[in-house]
Amino acid sequence: MVRVMKKESVPEAVVPATSLLTRRQVAERLGVCGHTVQRLTRKGILQALVFNPRLIRYRREAVEALIAHATVE
């Protein structure tokens, strides 16, 4: 069973593949583990695109915005 709460289902043709990141790629960019990325998604801090239960991606722009928001000047 897949939890679709706070996730957006989008047809694959709508979003260019080059602007999407896997959970592992997001975790590397944020410097956290994959479970933390899942927690951020569950809390609504980071939105996931769910194509099917095994294919979940994150928008590169959303990840970069999260990094910019979390960075202290």
ABEGO torsion letter per residue (X at the ends): XBBABGBBBBBAAABBAAABBBAAAAAAAAGBBAAAAAAAAAAGABBBBBABAABBBBBAAAAAAAAAAABBX
